[in-house]
Each structure stands twice: as structure tokens, then as C-alpha cells.
């Protein structure tokens, strides 16, 4: 599942939370995405997010509200916590910037995300 889809789906599961991933019956944009793919508050959520959507931890973008440059993973939290965007708005924005091939097919084993270099494009590679 793409990150944008997971955020949008997760918004149907909880109310929005701020400055925490999970709290009571709430979740931030990242928490919503993680709940949508079966992660629970008890699991190591950062590693779950990094393993499912590694591009978000490797790509820098400008915040669509204030233009500050950060990693996508940081902008998602920043939009949720500082600009108070709805998770639906965050999911729509992520859908505009996420790579087309950003989601590893669940039935393809032994692949990993390769960050772009000066000679290669970002994408999945076989191990």
C-alpha cells in the first residue's frame, strides 16, 4: 500500500492526534498510516514506517506551507503538528509527491529501496 493510501485509510480508524504518534483513540498522520497497514502502538513504529516507505526517509522536499526543506517523513509530522493540516490533506499532498514505484509489492521477496546516486535513479533493487 502506498503511503498516501495508508494515511487516507487510517483517518477512518481514529481521530487526529498532535505531537504523538498514538494516543488513546487518536493518531497523527504517521500513526494513521501505520494502523492502516496493521502496525500497533506496541510495535517499534519508526522501524515499521521506515521498512514500508523508505523513500520518505531518504527524500527531501519543501514544506508546502512554509517552504522549509526537510525529509518527507519530517514534513508529514510538521504538517500534522505545526500547521494542523488534516490527515486527509496530508495524504493528498503525499499522493502528489510519492514515487510511482514507491511501494514494494508484498509478494516480491528480497527487494530493498535504493536511494538515488549521481549515476542511478531511486527505485527497488533485488538483493
N, C-alpha and C positions, 0 to 999 in steps of 0.2 A: 504494500500500500504506500502510495506517495505521502510525503509529509503533509502537504496541503489537504489531502483527503482525510488523513488521520486527525488533523486538527479540527476540521469541519465535523467529522463523525463524533469525535469526543465531546464537542459542545452540546450534543444531545444527551450526554450522560451525567453532566454535573453543572453546577453554577460556576461562574467565573471567580477565581481567586487571584489575589495580587501578592507579590513578594514571596510566595511559596509555591512549590510545585503542586502539592496536595494539602488540603486542609478540610477536615470534616467531610462535607458533601461537595466541596469545591476543588477546582483545579485550574491552574493557569493554562496558557496555550500549549506549553510543552506537556503539562500533565494530561490535558485533554487528548493530545496525540498519543501519548503512552497508554492511556486507558483504552483507546480505540484499538490498539494492537495487542492488548492483553497484559500489559505491564501493570504491576500493582505497586502501591506505595511502599510495600515492604522490600521490593527488589531494588537493586542498585540502578536507579533511574538514569543517571548520566551515561552509564555504560550501555544501557538498553537503547537510549536515543542515539548514541554515537555508533553503535553497531547497525542500527536500522537505517539511519540517514547520515552517513559520514560526511557527505558533501556539505552539510550545514555547519560542520565544524572545521571546514577547510576553505570555504569561500567567503571573501569579504564583500560587503555591499554597503551602500549608504542608507541610513535610516530614511524611510520615505516621509517622515515628519520633520526631522531636524537636520538631515543630511550628514550626521556623524557617521564615520566609517567604522564598521565592526564586523565580526564574523556573523553569518546569518543566525547561528544559534543565539548569539548575544542580542541581535536586533529583535528577534522574536520575543525574548524576555523583556527587552527595553520597551517595545510597543505595548506589551501587556501591562507592565508595571508603571512605566513613566508617562506614556501617552494615553494610557487607558483605552486602547483600541479594543473592540470586541474580538473575541476569538474567531468569529466568522470573518471579520475584516482581516485579521492576521492570516487566516487560512487562504483567503482570496489573494492577498499580497504574495504569500509564499508560492501559490499556484502560478503567479506571473514570473517568478524568478527561478523556480526549481528546474534543474536539468531534465530534459525529456526522459533520459535513461537513468534517472537518479535512484530508482528503486530496484534493488536486486530481486530478480524473480525468485520466489520462495522455493521453487522446485529445482533450482540450479545450484548444486553444491560447489564448494571450494572456489568461490569468487570473492574478490575484495575490491574496494574502491581505490582507484589510483588518482591522486591529486595531479593537476596539470603541471608539466615542467616546461622548460623552454623549447623542447622538441616534441612533446606529446600533448594530446588533449586529455582532459579528465574523462574518466569512464571506468567500467568494470574490467578487470583482467582475471584470467584464470591462473590459479596457483599450481 
